[in-house]
């Protein structure tokens, strides 16, 4: 299915995740974040950049790994992306839902 984000038609799956991570950009991330009531700040972008880099390297992503990364603590991660931080952060970062998310 398609969704218009930042003036661009983007293919998303049934859960709203981008089907092509290469179509992602910062404007799209900002619009997805707004859907969750999140205004992206510097710490959000650190997490998003980390997630995209890990995804591009084929590394599995988990909340524990983010906490150990030194980017943000687990507590900060939950405050930055409330109500399902890994799902929301991954969606905003334009990457598929991590396998560790149900």
Phi, psi and omega per residue, in radians:
X1 nan 2.773 -3.094
X2 -1.954 2.665 3.110
X3 -2.470 2.470 3.101
X4 -1.656 2.087 3.120
X5 -2.294 2.247 3.135
X6 0.925 0.672 3.096
X7 1.317 0.160 -3.114
X8 -2.119 2.382 3.066
X9 -1.452 2.130 -3.054
X10 -2.156 2.422 3.065
X11 -1.396 2.293 3.085
X12 -2.254 2.760 3.085
X13 -1.490 -3.056 -3.062
X14 -1.127 -0.335 3.111
X15 -1.677 -0.013 3.099
X16 1.594 0.127 3.094
X17 -1.447 2.469 3.083
X18 -1.022 2.410 3.118
X19 -1.535 -0.243 3.108
X20 -2.316 1.776 -3.101
X21 -1.057 -0.366 -3.139
X22 -1.280 -0.268 3.121
X23 -1.460 -0.146 -3.089
X24 -1.218 2.560 2.939
X25 -2.631 3.067 -3.062
X26 -1.143 -0.563 3.115
X27 -1.165 -0.704 3.096
X28 -1.127 -0.767 3.113
X29 -1.018 -0.756 -3.127
X30 -1.081 -0.718 3.130
X31 -1.194 -0.717 3.104
X32 -1.103 -0.757 3.131
X33 -1.047 -0.697 3.128
X34 -1.063 -0.595 3.106
X35 -1.061 -0.472 3.116
X36 -1.679 0.023 -3.105
X37 1.325 0.423 -3.115
X38 -1.867 2.254 2.995
X39 -1.760 2.070 -3.031
X40 -1.277 2.231 3.067
X41 -2.036 -3.031 -3.074
X42 -0.999 -0.749 -3.130
X43 -1.187 -0.613 3.059
X44 -1.044 -0.803 -3.097
X45 -1.132 -0.593 3.081
X46 -1.064 -0.783 3.135
X47 -1.139 -0.801 -3.123
X48 -1.060 -0.800 3.120
X49 -1.077 -0.722 3.113
X50 -1.078 -0.825 -3.126
X51 -1.074 -0.762 -3.131
X52 -1.125 -0.705 3.137
X53 -1.139 -0.781 3.118
X54 -1.084 -0.743 3.126
X55 -1.075 -0.802 -3.123
X56 -1.111 -0.502 3.107
X57 -1.483 -0.036 3.117
X58 1.326 0.282 -3.111
X59 -1.444 2.440 3.065
X60 -1.172 2.542 -3.067
X61 -2.017 2.339 3.081
X62 -2.545 2.834 3.100
X63 -1.071 -0.741 3.128
X64 -1.025 -0.744 -3.132
X65 -1.127 -0.672 3.099
X66 -1.115 -0.747 3.114
X67 -1.064 -0.620 -3.135
X68 -1.468 -0.197 -3.056
X69 -1.228 -0.405 -3.059
X70 1.506 -0.058 3.127
X71 -1.243 -0.938 3.039
X72 -2.585 2.781 3.049
X73 -1.347 2.897 3.102
X74 -1.081 -0.698 3.115
X75 -1.060 -0.785 3.110
X76 -1.111 -0.690 3.142
X77 -1.030 -0.789 3.121
X78 -1.136 -0.600 3.141
X79 -1.337 -0.537 3.121
X80 -1.270 -0.688 -3.077
X81 -2.231 1.300 -3.076
X82 -1.158 2.801 3.069
X83 1.051 1.100 3.132
X84 1.652 1.078 -2.998
X85 -1.040 -0.731 -3.079
X86 -1.233 -0.694 3.093
X87 -1.090 -0.848 -3.099
X88 -1.155 -0.809 -3.128
X89 -1.080 -0.698 3.131
X90 -1.153 -0.718 3.134
X91 -1.121 -0.775 3.124
X92 -1.121 -0.627 3.138
X93 -1.326 -0.123 3.080
X94 1.337 0.385 3.136
X95 -1.950 2.821 3.140
X96 -1.094 2.748 3.088
X97 -1.065 2.211 -3.139
X98 -1.057 2.601 -3.135
X99 -1.075 -0.442 -3.128
X100 -1.304 -0.165 3.107
X101 -1.611 2.357 3.117
X102 -1.506 nan nan
